[in-house]
Structure formats: structure tokens, C-alpha cells
Amino acid sequence: MLTTTDTVSLTGPPNPAVLRRAAAPLTVTVDDEIRARVDRGRRLFRDLRHGDGGADRSIYGATTGFGALVGYAGRVDEADQCDNTLAHLGAGQGPDLPHEITRASLLLRTRSLAQGFSGVSAEVVERLAAMFATTFSPAVPRYGSVGASGDLIPLAYATQALRGRGHAYVDGRRLPAAEALAAAGLRPLALDGRDALALVNGTSVTTAATALAHDAVRAAHRALTALTCLLADLLGCDPGFLDEDLLRAYGHAGAVDVGARMRQTLTGVTPSGTRPLQEPYSIRCAPQLLGAAEDALRYIDGVVTADLGGISDNPLFFHDDVGTGKDVGTGKVGRGKVVHGGNFFGQPAAFAADLLASVTAQLGNLAERQLDLLVDPARNGGLPPMLATTPGPQHGLQGVQLATTALVAEIRRAATPAGMQSLPTNLHNQDVVPFGTQAALRSYDMAELLGLLCGSLALGLRQAVHVGARRPTAPRCGELLDTLVEAISPVDPDRPLDADVRAAARLLVTSDLLVTSDLLVTDDLR
């Protein structure tokens, strides 16, 4: 088994970088404060369930059926009630979710339960935390959630795998879950009805996928900002389109900030004097486009931050000393209350993921149009068509340019908003649903394609210098080009370029120079 020294606490909300690290073994700590908080919530659940006189109190999922069947009694035995929770949710379909999303989702679920408002046992939190030190990852089908009562079906598969049912991965191998648990050195998780419902009744899959997608689009946005500067320098464009007064007059904070970043990257640039008075929009309007994307991403920042720090479950259990408002509803008993509500409703993430899809589509449009400009001899300053060393015998980036067209078409097809396409379900108990899971997973897929578009553009910029474009005149652009040249060989002669595009895409988000330099990072936006 793999081991790790990377440590994460459940005290505060994880950031997207932590979620991404959770794909590999990770030490998740459960300290005494968390145990005490969870134990206190568990005692409150027990007290409220049995009431003042010892008779069972009606608490959703503990004493009742689920969803539209809430008006019926649940199973009396607690282990049977756990089975009743999970068995009927085994209706998912499609390919398994990426391990990155599955394990990030479980990290968020563990963090939510660790706040002590869900009434679960401390053992559940501790056993979940222990899983992250291994490579164990439940096999979770992609389709089945509407993001309304949380991500019920995908989280049910994850929970069943932790119980030794269904399938799971360990060290990348897909096995029956019981075998995978044994191989990982884990014991099957024993749950009662409250534990089981708390594990599935949250938006953790939606939140994880949105956060990971947002982080990837953030990286692509920073990369595309830098690549646009490199394109302008290689072509000898006049940087007047980035004029500070011009962008301030535009009135949008994102454009002002992106323009400042681009001016910094282009410090020292020398125009060639041979370009048109006004560049195509893919260059001239880049600060406005990238700035609008920046404004939208800042909104999504806020939604993701709130979701990562929030608690998505139903019902929730509050002690009298929690909060500052008056107790509401009729759930108050003794020293606390149980509140039935809708904190599992993933509408904020659905709206954010839909907006992220729109941003991704327009950033993809920009990258594709910039590459098209670069390979076109009528607009690229006289460079050979398709950046081929010998046009005809060689074809340069012709295949890559075709592929970018296909990638953009796929992104556009996927960009249809999901968060407003409500369909009533569950005997109209769920009469309005957000489809946040669909929006989030779709945005996650789109973000990967956007990274490939940025990699394609980076490959084109590297090739442009090989076939005759000038050396960058701005030092920071020169550093970026040198990084690309070091990692990517020129296309001479023709060769398959699929791996090169992927390598360039990875480079844009992993290179120490690109990640830490002011070419791509603005700390106050992260």
C-alpha cells in the first residue's frame, strides 16, 4: 500500500488543492475536539429520538421511511434501517466517477459530519478519516443524482462500498468492495439508520466536482492570460489595447485587473510596427473577455467557499447554545432541537457550475480562435500555413487545429444550463430539483477539454518560433517561451501530437515557473 506524510485536519473547510490531493493517500486527523463535538451531537440525537418520556420521537430517517415514504414507519432494528436507507438507492448507471471526485466527495462528507450537527457516531468519522490513508476508492456510477436530497445515489454506492458491498478500487484495481477493503487494511463500516442517511443526504459530490472544475478553469484562465501575452509579443502587436485608462473607462473590475496583469507580463515589449492598426478581437478584446471571466470566477469563488464550509444534511441537530437566533419549529426538546429542512439542496452549486460552463466555453472559444489566427498566413505576420516547416511535405499543426475545432464543439454542446431544468420526482416530494450534480460533473469534463485547448495553443506558440516568429521582446514572455521550448520538441518532421498537447496542458498547471511566477498567479484572487 502507498503511504503519505501529507496531513489534513477536519477542523476547517478544505480548499480545492486539498480536495485534489485527496485522490492520493492522505492523513486526515480527527482530534479530541472533533470527537467531543461529534459525541455531543450523537448524544443529542439519542436524547431527542427517545424524547422526554422515553417514547420514540419521530425523526426523519431514524424512525421513518425515506423521501415520499416519510409518512410510513421505518424498520425497528437499526442495522435493518441502515439497509433500508441504502438498498433502494442502488439504482445508479453509467461509468464510474473519477477517483479524484469520489475521494474528494468523501473528504467533504467526512468534514461535514465532523461538525457535530448530523448526529452520527464518532466511529463513522474516524473510520472515514482512516480510509484516506489508503488507496481505497469506492466504485460510484456517474448517473442517478438530481442533487436535491443531496447526491443520494452516488453517495449510497460510496457508503455501500465502505460496508464491503458493491465494488471499489484499491491501487487502481477494481475489486469486489469486501476484497478491496481487506487489501487496503480496512474493516467494513457498521452503521445505523441515522449514520447511513447522514452519509448520503448531502451535496458532497456536487460540491467536490464544482470545486475541482472551478480550480481547473482558474488555472486555464491564468494560463490563457499569459499565452495571450506571448501571442501578442511573438506577432509584434502594439500593447495599446491594454492601456490602463482605456480599461478603467470600461468600468469592470475584472478587466482592470486582468489588464494590469497582462501589462506586467508584457513589460519591455517592442511592437514590430508591421501589424494592423487594430488587432482581431481575439487579441484586442482579450482583456475584456478574460476580465469578464475573472468577474464570473470571483462569484463562483464565493459559492465554492460557502459550500466547502457549509453543512449539507437533513435533519440537523442543534444544542441550545448554537446560533444566535430563536429556536424555530416544533423540534425543540430539553437542551436542543432537531430541525428538518433542505440544506441538501444543491442549487447554489448548480448555478455556479452553469456559470462556470459559460466561462469555460468562451475561454475555449478564445484559445481556439487564437490558434486559428496563429496558423493562418494571412493574419500571422507571414509565418507558413499551419506552422509547417515545409508546407505540403509537412503539415505542422493542421491536425491539432482540426482537433481544437472538435473540442470547442464538444464544449459548446455541453454548455447548456442544467440548474434550471427541474423535473419533479419522488411522488412530487421532490417537486423542484436543481440538477446540481449534472451541472458540476459536466463542468468538470469541460474544464479538462479547456486545458487541452490551452495546451494546443501553447504548442502552436512554441512551433511559431521554430518556423520564423521572432523571439519575445518582453522578458517575462521570454521565460514562458523558454519553458515551453524546454518541454516540447519542435514539430519537424511531422509526428503525432496528441501526447504533446497533453504534456503542454500539464505544463501550464504544474511547472514551478508558471505556477509561482507573476505570469500566471495573482495571489489576491486565489
C-alpha positions as semicolon CSV with decimal commas, in nm:
position;residue;x (nm);y (nm);z (nm)
1;M;0,000;0,000;0,000
2;L;0,106;0,357;-0,060
3;T;0,184;0,580;0,236
4;T;0,179;0,956;0,277
5;T;0,301;1,226;0,511
6;D;0,051;1,479;0,377
7;T;-0,182;1,574;0,665
8;V;-0,522;1,744;0,661
9;S;-0,734;1,848;0,958
10;L;-1,113;1,830;0,965
11;T;-1,133;2,144;1,176
12;G;-1,157;2,388;0,887
13;P;-1,302;2,355;0,537
14;P;-1,068;2,209;0,274
15;N;-0,966;2,416;-0,026
16;P;-0,965;2,281;-0,384
17;A;-0,595;2,198;-0,362
18;V;-0,663;1,971;-0,063
19;L;-0,953;1,810;-0,248
20;R;-0,724;1,732;-0,540
21;R;-0,459;1,585;-0,308
22;A;-0,722;1,354;-0,162
23;A;-0,703;1,146;-0,481
24;A;-0,381;1,002;-0,336
25;P;-0,322;0,870;0,018
26;L;-0,368;1,144;0,273
27;T;-0,355;1,158;0,651
28;V;-0,682;1,302;0,783
29;T;-0,669;1,383;1,152
30;V;-0,956;1,358;1,400
31;D;-0,856;1,541;1,716
32;D;-1,014;1,536;2,062
33;E;-1,216;1,849;1,992
34;I;-1,378;1,691;1,689
35;R;-1,450;1,367;1,876
36;A;-1,611;1,561;2,161
37;R;-1,821;1,764;1,917
38;V;-1,941;1,457;1,729
39;D;-2,010;1,265;2,052
40;R;-2,214;1,559;2,181
41;G;-2,420;1,565;1,863
42;R;-2,472;1,190;1,885
43;R;-2,599;1,216;2,243
44;L;-2,838;1,493;2,141
45;F;-2,975;1,277;1,860
46;R;-3,031;0,991;2,103
47;D;-3,198;1,218;2,360
48;L;-3,425;1,380;2,102
49;R;-3,518;1,049;1,944
50;H;-3,634;0,898;2,271
51;G;-3,794;1,221;2,396
52;D;-3,873;1,330;2,749
53;G;-4,088;1,029;2,832
54;G;-3,876;0,763;2,673
55;A;-4,106;0,705;2,377
56;D;-3,952;0,721;2,032
57;R;-3,979;1,064;1,874
58;S;-4,039;1,092;1,501
59;I;-3,709;1,183;1,335
60;Y;-3,676;1,154;0,960
61;G;-3,473;0,855;0,854
62;A;-3,427;0,724;1,208
63;T;-3,786;0,618;1,273
64;T;-3,948;0,680;0,933
65;G;-3,927;0,573;0,572
66;F;-3,745;0,789;0,322
67;G;-3,842;1,054;0,071
68;A;-4,204;1,024;-0,038
69;L;-4,248;0,737;0,210
70;V;-4,172;0,953;0,514
71;G;-4,529;0,901;0,637
72;Y;-4,459;0,532;0,693
73;A;-4,266;0,380;0,980
74;G;-3,914;0,265;0,913
75;R;-3,760;-0,059;1,031
76;V;-3,728;-0,108;1,404
77;D;-3,383;-0,265;1,404
78;E;-3,112;-0,002;1,348
79;A;-2,898;-0,222;1,123
80;D;-3,207;-0,301;0,916
81;Q;-3,285;0,069;0,895
82;C;-2,937;0,125;0,753
83;D;-3,004;-0,140;0,489
84;N;-3,341;0,020;0,419
85;T;-3,168;0,353;0,359
86;L;-2,909;0,224;0,117
87;A;-3,051;-0,076;-0,068
88;H;-3,322;0,108;-0,261
89;L;-3,069;0,370;-0,376
90;G;-2,863;0,111;-0,564
91;A;-3,002;0,226;-0,898
92;G;-2,708;0,416;-1,047
93;Q;-2,592;0,366;-1,403
94;G;-2,304;0,453;-1,630
95;P;-1,926;0,460;-1,593
96;D;-1,760;0,506;-1,256
97;L;-1,678;0,856;-1,144
98;P;-1,309;0,955;-1,147
99;H;-1,131;0,862;-0,823
100;E;-1,046;1,230;-0,777
101;I;-1,414;1,321;-0,748
102;T;-1,511;1,018;-0,539
103;R;-1,244;1,065;-0,275
104;A;-1,286;1,444;-0,270
105;S;-1,659;1,388;-0,215
106;L;-1,593;1,159;0,080
107;L;-1,349;1,407;0,229
108;L;-1,620;1,673;0,217
109;R;-1,874;1,430;0,361
110;T;-1,635;1,347;0,646
111;R;-1,575;1,715;0,716
112;S;-1,949;1,791;0,719
113;L;-2,023;1,505;0,962
114;A;-1,731;1,610;1,182
115;Q;-1,901;1,939;1,266
116;G;-2,132;1,753;1,504
117;F;-2,470;1,860;1,364
118;S;-2,561;1,530;1,195
119;G;-2,596;1,302;1,498
120;V;-2,357;1,038;1,365
121;S;-2,125;0,829;1,577
122;A;-1,764;0,935;1,621
123;E;-1,659;0,595;1,489
124;V;-1,809;0,680;1,149
125;V;-1,597;0,995;1,126
126;E;-1,283;0,817;1,245
127;R;-1,326;0,524;1,007
128;L;-1,387;0,756;0,713
129;A;-1,075;0,950;0,804
130;A;-0,874;0,627;0,818
131;M;-0,977;0,538;0,464
132;F;-0,785;0,835;0,323
133;A;-0,452;0,691;0,435
134;T;-0,506;0,413;0,179
135;T;-0,574;0,399;-0,196
136;F;-0,927;0,267;-0,137
137;S;-1,185;0,439;-0,360
138;P;-1,548;0,328;-0,398
139;A;-1,680;0,250;-0,745
140;V;-1,956;0,506;-0,792
141;P;-2,168;0,520;-1,110
142;R;-2,200;0,861;-1,270
143;Y;-2,575;0,879;-1,330
144;G;-2,857;0,882;-1,077
145;S;-2,845;1,202;-0,873
146;V;-3,070;1,505;-0,916
147;G;-2,881;1,699;-0,648
148;A;-3,200;1,763;-0,449
149;S;-3,188;1,545;-0,136
150;G;-2,816;1,556;-0,173
151;D;-2,633;1,318;-0,403
152;L;-2,830;1,021;-0,277
153;I;-2,748;0,750;-0,529
154;P;-2,374;0,817;-0,579
155;L;-2,315;0,860;-0,206
156;A;-2,513;0,541;-0,138
157;Y;-2,274;0,347;-0,362
158;A;-1,978;0,501;-0,180
159;T;-2,130;0,411;0,156
160;Q;-2,209;0,057;0,049
161;A;-1,851;0,008;-0,066
162;L;-1,730;0,119;0,276
163;R;-1,959;-0,150;0,420
164;G;-1,799;-0,410;0,190
165;R;-2,079;-0,420;-0,065
166;G;-2,062;-0,340;-0,435
167;H;-1,721;-0,263;-0,584
168;A;-1,423;-0,044;-0,510
169;Y;-1,073;0,032;-0,630
170;V;-0,751;-0,025;-0,442
171;D;-0,416;0,055;-0,600
172;G;-0,610;0,123;-0,919
173;R;-0,765;-0,227;-0,938
174;R;-1,145;-0,265;-0,943
175;L;-1,245;-0,539;-0,699
176;P;-1,547;-0,653;-0,500
177;A;-1,565;-0,400;-0,219
178;A;-1,503;-0,656;0,057
179;E;-1,180;-0,765;-0,113
180;A;-1,074;-0,405;-0,169
181;L;-1,130;-0,322;0,198
182;A;-0,922;-0,620;0,305
183;A;-0,644;-0,530;0,062
184;A;-0,642;-0,175;0,200
185;G;-0,631;-0,298;0,559
186;L;-0,976;-0,158;0,638
187;R;-1,275;-0,314;0,815
188;P;-1,631;-0,289;0,680
189;L;-1,817;0,004;0,827
190;A;-2,112;-0,076;1,058
191;L;-2,391;0,185;1,050
192;D;-2,734;0,254;1,191
193;G;-3,010;0,438;1,010
194;R;-2,901;0,787;1,118
195;D;-2,539;0,720;1,016
196;A;-2,644;0,585;0,677
197;L;-2,879;0,873;0,598
198;A;-2,622;1,132;0,705
199;L;-2,368;0,978;0,470
200;V;-2,595;1,009;0,166
201;N;-2,813;1,314;0,241
202;G;-2,563;1,581;0,130
203;T;-2,432;1,756;-0,179
204;S;-2,073;1,637;-0,142
205;V;-2,038;1,500;-0,498
206;T;-2,181;1,820;-0,645
207;T;-1,961;2,039;-0,428
208;A;-1,645;1,837;-0,494
209;A;-1,692;1,831;-0,872
210;T;-1,774;2,204;-0,881
211;A;-1,471;2,293;-0,670
212;L;-1,235;2,078;-0,876
213;A;-1,375;2,212;-1,204
214;H;-1,352;2,569;-1,081
215;D;-0,990;2,517;-0,977
216;A;-0,906;2,376;-1,321
217;V;-1,078;2,661;-1,505
218;R;-0,897;2,909;-1,279
219;A;-0,567;2,754;-1,386
220;A;-0,670;2,764;-1,753
221;H;-0,774;3,128;-1,720
222;R;-0,435;3,223;-1,577
223;A;-0,257;3,019;-1,844
224;L;-0,460;3,172;-2,126
225;T;-0,388;3,520;-1,994
226;A;-0,015;3,451;-2,015
227;L;-0,040;3,275;-2,352
228;T;-0,229;3,574;-2,494
229;C;0,062;3,796;-2,391
230;L;0,309;3,559;-2,556
231;L;0,099;3,556;-2,874
232;A;0,090;3,936;-2,885
233;D;0,467;3,955;-2,834
234;L;0,551;3,692;-3,098
235;L;0,334;3,870;-3,354
236;G;0,474;4,212;-3,262
237;C;0,139;4,359;-3,158
238;D;0,115;4,708;-3,010
239;P;0,010;4,668;-2,642
240;G;-0,214;4,977;-2,658
241;F;-0,523;4,757;-2,624
242;L;-0,412;4,709;-2,261
243;D;-0,394;5,082;-2,184
244;E;-0,476;5,146;-1,818
245;D;-0,701;5,446;-1,886
246;L;-0,885;5,254;-2,157
247;L;-0,968;4,963;-1,929
248;R;-1,056;5,183;-1,634
249;A;-1,307;5,361;-1,857
250;Y;-1,459;5,021;-1,939
251;G;-1,578;5,010;-1,578
252;H;-1,536;4,640;-1,495
253;A;-1,301;4,536;-1,217
254;G;-1,204;4,207;-1,381
255;A;-1,087;4,377;-1,699
256;V;-0,888;4,633;-1,500
257;D;-0,713;4,360;-1,302
258;V;-0,650;4,129;-1,596
259;G;-0,518;4,423;-1,798
260;A;-0,276;4,511;-1,519
261;R;-0,154;4,151;-1,509
262;M;-0,105;4,146;-1,885
263;R;0,079;4,480;-1,888
264;Q;0,314;4,341;-1,625
265;T;0,378;4,029;-1,833
266;L;0,440;4,242;-2,144
267;T;0,673;4,488;-1,972
268;G;0,956;4,562;-2,215
269;V;0,769;4,453;-2,529
270;T;0,867;4,620;-2,856
271;P;0,596;4,641;-3,127
272;S;0,707;4,530;-3,472
273;G;0,536;4,822;-3,645
274;T;0,405;4,589;-3,916
275;R;0,075;4,487;-3,757
276;P;-0,267;4,637;-3,848
277;L;-0,387;4,945;-3,660
278;Q;-0,643;4,728;-3,481
279;E;-0,580;4,363;-3,399
280;P;-0,851;4,094;-3,432
281;Y;-1,082;4,069;-3,134
282;S;-0,907;3,754;-3,011
283;I;-0,616;3,982;-2,919
284;R;-0,762;4,331;-2,892
285;C;-1,064;4,230;-2,680
286;A;-0,878;3,971;-2,473
287;P;-0,866;4,187;-2,156
288;Q;-1,240;4,247;-2,178
289;L;-1,316;3,878;-2,235
290;L;-1,070;3,750;-1,976
291;G;-1,181;4,024;-1,738
292;A;-1,547;3,923;-1,765
293;A;-1,439;3,565;-1,697
294;E;-1,248;3,690;-1,393
295;D;-1,556;3,866;-1,257
296;A;-1,762;3,548;-1,304
297;L;-1,495;3,330;-1,145
298;R;-1,492;3,556;-0,840
299;Y;-1,863;3,493;-0,793
300;I;-1,800;3,118;-0,823
301;D;-1,516;3,156;-0,570
302;G;-1,774;3,268;-0,315
303;V;-2,017;2,985;-0,384
304;V;-1,745;2,720;-0,368
305;T;-1,605;2,864;-0,045
306;A;-1,951;2,865;0,114
307;D;-2,023;2,508;0,003
308;L;-1,686;2,379;0,124
309;G;-1,750;2,531;0,466
310;G;-2,122;2,451;0,491
311;I;-2,313;2,152;0,625
312;S;-2,542;1,966;0,385
313;D;-2,762;1,714;0,562
314;N;-3,117;1,658;0,686
315;P;-3,220;1,664;0,960
316;L;-2,971;1,863;1,167
317;F;-2,936;1,862;1,545
318;F;-2,863;2,183;1,736
319;H;-2,782;2,240;2,102
320;D;-2,937;2,539;2,273
321;D;-2,602;2,717;2,278
322;V;-2,560;2,701;1,898
323;G;-2,652;3,007;1,692
324;T;-2,786;3,344;1,791
325;G;-3,146;3,332;1,666
326;K;-3,456;3,198;1,833
327;D;-3,538;2,831;1,808
328;V;-3,780;2,766;1,523
329;G;-4,028;2,492;1,454
330;T;-4,159;2,233;1,698
331;G;-3,846;2,020;1,719
332;K;-3,705;2,173;2,040
333;V;-3,669;1,928;2,329
334;G;-3,478;1,990;2,651
335;R;-3,127;2,109;2,566
336;G;-3,150;2,106;2,190
337;K;-3,362;2,064;1,881
338;V;-3,390;1,863;1,564
339;V;-3,469;2,065;1,251
340;H;-3,598;1,915;0,930
341;G;-3,523;2,126;0,627
342;G;-3,346;2,145;0,292
343;N;-2,973;2,201;0,342
344;F;-2,916;1,915;0,099
345;F;-3,050;2,124;-0,192
346;G;-2,762;2,190;-0,431
347;Q;-2,896;2,500;-0,610
348;P;-2,603;2,736;-0,534
349;A;-2,352;2,495;-0,684
350;A;-2,585;2,428;-0,979
351;F;-2,599;2,797;-1,067
352;A;-2,224;2,833;-1,013
353;A;-2,143;2,527;-1,226
354;D;-2,367;2,654;-1,506
355;L;-2,191;2,990;-1,498
356;L;-1,858;2,808;-1,493
357;A;-1,966;2,621;-1,806
358;S;-2,035;2,951;-1,983
359;V;-1,695;3,085;-1,879
360;T;-1,527;2,765;-1,995
361;A;-1,698;2,780;-2,333
362;Q;-1,590;3,138;-2,400
363;L;-1,234;3,077;-2,282
364;G;-1,228;2,775;-2,514
365;N;-1,351;2,994;-2,799
366;L;-1,070;3,239;-2,731
367;A;-0,798;2,971;-2,726
368;E;-0,925;2,812;-3,047
369;R;-0,950;3,146;-3,228
370;Q;-0,600;3,247;-3,120
371;L;-0,457;2,920;-3,253
372;D;-0,652;2,969;-3,577
373;L;-0,500;3,316;-3,612
374;L;-0,154;3,177;-3,546
375;V;-0,171;2,910;-3,819
376;D;-0,324;3,143;-4,082
377;P;-0,056;3,307;-4,305
378;A;-0,297;3,588;-4,392
379;R;-0,304;3,701;-4,027
380;N;0,007;3,561;-3,856
381;G;0,261;3,803;-3,996
382;G;0,382;3,584;-4,280
383;L;0,452;3,260;-4,095
384;P;0,397;2,944;-4,303
385;P;0,045;2,797;-4,314
386;M;-0,028;2,558;-4,028
387;L;0,320;2,649;-3,896
388;A;0,461;2,369;-4,112
389;T;0,836;2,376;-4,171
390;T;0,781;2,287;-4,538
391;P;0,413;2,328;-4,629
392;G;0,293;2,036;-4,838
393;P;0,554;1,776;-4,749
394;Q;0,491;1,876;-4,386
395;H;0,157;1,968;-4,224
396;G;0,265;2,115;-3,892
397;L;-0,031;2,184;-3,663
398;Q;-0,303;2,102;-3,913
399;G;-0,424;1,800;-3,715
400;V;-0,408;1,989;-3,386
401;Q;-0,609;2,278;-3,531
402;L;-0,875;2,034;-3,652
403;A;-0,889;1,874;-3,308
404;T;-0,935;2,210;-3,134
405;T;-1,241;2,270;-3,351
406;A;-1,383;1,940;-3,230
407;L;-1,301;2,024;-2,868
408;V;-1,476;2,359;-2,890
409;A;-1,781;2,196;-3,048
410;E;-1,795;1,945;-2,762
411;I;-1,764;2,221;-2,501
412;R;-2,042;2,421;-2,665
413;R;-2,269;2,118;-2,679
414;A;-2,215;2,056;-2,308
415;A;-2,265;2,418;-2,201
416;T;-2,646;2,402;-2,190
417;P;-2,752;2,510;-1,839
418;A;-2,863;2,227;-1,611
419;G;-2,956;2,416;-1,294
420;M;-3,295;2,534;-1,419
421;Q;-3,410;2,215;-1,590
422;S;-3,615;2,098;-1,296
423;L;-3,819;1,778;-1,324
424;P;-4,048;1,669;-1,038
425;T;-3,972;1,325;-0,896
426;N;-4,022;1,109;-0,586
427;L;-4,405;1,131;-0,595
428;H;-4,370;1,509;-0,607
429;N;-4,192;1,515;-0,272
430;Q;-3,901;1,647;-0,475
431;D;-4,121;1,870;-0,687
432;V;-3,840;2,109;-0,773
433;V;-3,480;1,993;-0,815
434;P;-3,157;2,178;-0,906
435;F;-2,969;1,913;-1,109
436;G;-2,651;2,045;-0,949
437;T;-2,475;1,711;-0,986
438;Q;-2,523;1,714;-1,361
439;A;-2,408;2,076;-1,382
440;A;-2,100;2,004;-1,171
441;L;-1,989;1,685;-1,346
442;R;-2,045;1,845;-1,686
443;S;-1,830;2,144;-1,583
444;Y;-1,559;1,907;-1,459
445;D;-1,547;1,739;-1,802
446;M;-1,546;2,073;-1,982
447;A;-1,258;2,201;-1,770
448;E;-1,043;1,910;-1,889
449;L;-1,119;1,997;-2,251
450;L;-1,034;2,362;-2,186
451;G;-0,696;2,253;-2,052
452;L;-0,633;2,066;-2,378
453;L;-0,724;2,376;-2,579
454;C;-0,472;2,578;-2,379
455;G;-0,215;2,305;-2,437
456;S;-0,286;2,319;-2,810
457;L;-0,232;2,695;-2,816
458;A;0,091;2,661;-2,617
459;L;0,214;2,402;-2,867
460;G;0,134;2,642;-3,151
461;L;0,322;2,929;-2,987
462;R;0,625;2,707;-2,935
463;Q;0,611;2,595;-3,301
464;A;0,567;2,952;-3,427
465;V;0,913;3,049;-3,306
466;H;1,059;2,739;-3,469
467;V;0,920;2,837;-3,811
468;G;1,020;3,202;-3,807
469;A;0,836;3,407;-3,547
470;R;1,054;3,650;-3,361
471;R;1,198;3,589;-3,017
472;P;0,980;3,754;-2,749
473;T;1,093;4,104;-2,656
474;A;0,927;4,110;-2,313
475;P;1,148;3,923;-2,062
476;R;0,855;3,751;-1,890
477;C;0,724;3,627;-2,224
478;G;1,072;3,502;-2,300
479;E;1,070;3,300;-1,978
480;L;0,738;3,144;-2,070
481;L;0,861;3,054;-2,419
482;D;1,181;2,902;-2,280
483;T;0,974;2,681;-2,050
484;L;0,769;2,560;-2,346
485;V;1,077;2,504;-2,565
486;E;1,248;2,302;-2,294
487;A;0,950;2,072;-2,256
488;I;0,825;2,038;-2,615
489;S;1,025;1,946;-2,924
490;P;0,954;2,133;-3,249
491;V;0,724;1,966;-3,500
492;D;0,993;1,888;-3,756
493;P;0,920;1,649;-3,922
494;D;0,550;1,574;-3,868
495;R;0,461;1,339;-3,585
496;P;0,151;1,253;-3,380
497;L;0,093;1,544;-3,142
498;D;-0,174;1,412;-2,905
499;A;0,078;1,343;-2,628
500;D;0,246;1,680;-2,685
501;V;-0,085;1,862;-2,637
502;R;-0,144;1,677;-2,312
503;A;0,211;1,746;-2,197
504;A;0,171;2,116;-2,271
505;A;-0,161;2,122;-2,084
506;R;0,002;1,963;-1,779
507;L;0,294;2,201;-1,801
508;L;0,069;2,503;-1,780
509;V;-0,058;2,396;-1,438
510;T;0,243;2,214;-1,292
511;S;0,559;2,400;-1,396
512;D;0,721;2,574;-1,100
513;L;0,788;2,879;-1,315
514;L;0,432;2,905;-1,440
515;V;0,263;2,827;-1,109
516;T;0,473;3,055;-0,892
517;S;0,563;3,344;-1,120
518;D;0,357;3,654;-1,180
519;L;0,298;3,528;-1,532
520;L;0,008;3,320;-1,410
521;V;-0,066;3,389;-1,044
522;T;-0,239;3,680;-0,876
523;D;-0,239;3,593;-0,508
524;D;-0,529;3,815;-0,409
525;L;-0,757;3,626;-0,648
526;R;-0,677;3,282;-0,504
